[in-house]
Amino acid sequence: MVAADALHTQRDHTRFLAEEKNAHFILVVKKNQPSLYHQLKQLPGGRSGWGTSRNTMARPHRALGSGSTGRSRPCT
């Protein structure tokens, strides 16, 4: 499991995590990425306020398989 701030919410970073490392991940999306932000708002739960703060919205992790590899650390 990899958790990253908005700095890493980029296509190359998520492609690396998903395709090369087969990792599960949670990313932060801010309103300075309006297209992505509004796409996520349309998902179930996007209007209910889960994982939201004033300027950010958390994205649910992407399940890609039974295990993850790479430099991930366990959640504490």
Secondary structure, 3 states (H helix, E strand, C coil): CEEECHHHCCHHHHHHHHHHCCCCEEEEEECCCHHHHHHHHCCCCCCCCCCECCCEEECCCCCCCCCCCCCCCCCC
